[in-house]
Amino acid sequence: QLQIVESGGGLVQAGGSLRLSCKASGVTFSINVMGWYRQAPGKQRDLVATITTGGSTNYADSVKGRFTISRDNAKNTVYLQMNDLKPEDTADYYCYARRLVRDYWGQGTQVSVSS
């Protein structure tokens, strides 16, 4: 089994920054992709960014140039540096890890951006 724990959410003013962290523990070998999704109230869960073990990244268009995903494979931890935050970035942010053919999700961390 794999456990996913996120941290780092909070309340910030527009234009500010936050850094989210996500640590995978348990049976961590063969994790290939880790990433972040977010879900605003009343909306579907959408991709924010992903990163492979080899470091290849993928971003939603809405966060390109503002968010950076990075990964420490030795610590099975992924980070999401969020700069120039906007009110529309307000959501619950969920980390996931794909191990073999299964996705494991964290409980989410809330990010609120005030205007």
C-alpha positions in Angstrom: 0.0 0.0 0.0 1.0 3.6 -0.5 0.1 6.5 1.7 0.1 10.1 0.4 0.2 13.1 2.7 0.1 16.7 1.6 1.1 19.8 3.5 1.6 23.5 2.9 -1.8 24.9 2.0 -3.2 28.1 3.5 -4.5 31.6 2.9 -2.6 34.0 0.9 -3.2 37.3 -0.9 -3.3 37.6 -4.7 0.2 37.8 -6.0 1.6 35.8 -3.1 3.3 32.4 -3.1 2.8 29.1 -1.4 4.7 25.8 -1.6 2.9 22.5 -1.3 4.6 19.3 -0.3 3.5 15.7 -0.8 5.2 12.7 0.6 4.6 9.1 -0.4 5.3 6.4 2.1 4.8 2.6 2.4 5.5 0.5 -0.7 7.1 3.2 -2.8 9.1 1.3 -5.3 7.9 1.5 -8.9 6.2 4.9 -8.4 6.5 6.5 -11.8 4.3 9.6 -11.9 3.5 12.0 -9.1 1.5 15.2 -9.4 -1.2 17.6 -8.3 -4.8 18.1 -9.1 -7.2 20.7 -7.7 -10.9 21.0 -7.2 -12.7 24.2 -6.6 -16.1 24.2 -4.9 -18.8 22.9 -7.3 -16.2 22.0 -10.0 -14.5 18.9 -11.2 -11.0 17.9 -10.2 -8.5 19.2 -12.7 -4.9 18.5 -13.5 -2.4 21.1 -12.2 1.0 19.5 -12.8 2.7 16.1 -13.0 6.3 14.9 -12.9 7.8 11.6 -13.8 10.6 9.8 -12.1 12.9 11.0 -14.9 11.8 14.6 -14.3 9.5 15.2 -17.3 6.8 17.7 -16.3 3.4 18.6 -17.6 1.4 21.7 -16.6 -2.1 22.9 -17.0 -2.2 26.0 -19.3 -3.7 28.1 -16.5 -0.6 27.6 -14.2 2.3 27.6 -16.8 4.9 30.2 -15.9 3.5 30.6 -12.3 3.7 27.1 -10.8 6.7 24.8 -10.7 6.6 21.1 -9.8 9.7 19.3 -8.6 10.5 16.0 -7.1 13.0 14.4 -4.7 13.0 10.7 -5.7 15.1 9.7 -2.7 12.5 11.1 -0.3 9.5 10.1 -2.5 8.4 13.7 -2.2 7.0 16.1 -4.7 6.7 19.9 -4.4 4.5 22.5 -6.0 5.9 26.0 -5.9 3.0 28.4 -6.6 3.9 32.0 -7.4 1.8 34.9 -8.5 -1.3 33.3 -7.0 -4.7 34.4 -8.2 -8.2 34.1 -6.7 -9.1 31.5 -9.3 -6.3 29.3 -7.9 -8.5 28.8 -4.8 -9.2 25.1 -4.4 -8.5 21.9 -2.6 -5.2 20.6 -3.9 -4.7 16.8 -4.1 -1.5 15.0 -4.6 -1.4 11.6 -6.3 1.2 9.0 -7.0 0.9 6.4 -9.8 2.5 3.1 -8.9 2.3 0.5 -11.6 -1.3 0.8 -12.8 -2.9 2.3 -9.7 -3.3 5.8 -8.5 -3.1 6.7 -4.8 -4.5 10.0 -3.5 -3.9 12.2 -0.5 -6.6 13.8 1.5 -6.0 17.2 0.0 -4.8 20.6 1.3 -6.8 23.8 1.0 -5.4 26.9 -0.8 -7.3 30.1 -0.6 -6.3 33.2 -2.4 -7.9 36.5 -1.5 -8.2 39.4 -3.9 
